[in-house]
Amino acid sequence: MHSAIGEVKQQKETHYDPVRQKNGDDTGVPVIREAFVAPTREEAIGVAERHLWDKYQRYIDWGQDEAMEDRQELHRPFEELAEDRLLATPETVCRELERYERELNAKLVLFRYHWLGLSCERARGTIELTGDEVILNV
């Protein structure tokens, strides 16, 4: 997901919730986040940038930045761009999962762990760290 949570929340409250509430439906939404979980944020950002930067540049090429509230959002340096988009450490994952439930009524969160050029071993390592440090401690 290339939108920051604040933008997702605003769009959900403006467009999604009123329709769901009118129909008597639950307003919970699934959330999809990029995740490279590592012991440190620096390691996670370093690995993720090598694999995600080109992806975000394609979003710009496709004009997805024009659909965003802040059209310059996707043009920021990667570390700033990752701030509200990339789940980087086990602590970040735990904190963000709680935030998504609180702010978005998210009951389902999908992590995108594997990207073009990232080895399966590195992706598996981040999945295992998430399991050991997040899932087993929630």
Secondary structure, DSSP 8 states (H G I E B T S, - for coil): --S-HHHHHHHIIIIIHHHHHHTT-----EEEEEE---SSHHHHHHHHHHHHHHHHHHHHHTTGGGGSSSTTGGGS-HHHHHTTTEE-SHHHHHHHHHHHHHHH---EEEEE---TT--HHHHHHHHHHHHHHTGGG-
